[in-house]
């Protein structure tokens, strides 16, 4: 009759050595593959991280340069037009005394070129605002840029348009101070109705605030977290590039 179970066999020293040898051989064969895979993953992650960081920095730099180029691209001709208008005012007094000719007076007071530059400025500014919206989850930077554009636009309207149109723009701009969408620290940078109504300081204050908004917007752009684009650019109804609200009598602010 056969035994119910086979007696346990004790591994010999040669068996143990053989098993250890082949285990080490397998380990030696697999280790380089595992190391290469892990190393490749780590290196790939580092390369991707460095590339993303560089791309985000490039986007920050590009947006900051675009804001400076757009703002000062209109700021400079606006300042020149303000100076021409100031000299034209002096010449109007001189014309009444028959010192200067009518053609000279008309040449210095012409603002048609500035009107075209304002249209281009508003179009470029609107594109930048949308780039900021899709790139940054923090709405503050978009409203800082919006404030810079508002201040320059108001200064242009005060120079080139009748008082009623400037008043319409003021009524739109002062709404920003109570807009819950705008962060509180940014709302405080917008001008109050009293600021706009101070004829002695309003022109200089508009230019000063435009620079304040622009400097702060660039500072925030260079340090804020950038998200991947969250959607396509959109044109909000009633907010055209020329500062005119298509659905109301007020200009878009």
PyMOL commands that set and color helices and strands:
alter all, ss='L'
color gray80, all
select helices_A, chain A and resi 13-96+102-109+112-135+140-160+163-178+184-187+193-197+202-221
alter helices_A, ss='H'
color red, helices_A
deselect
rebuild
show_as cartoon
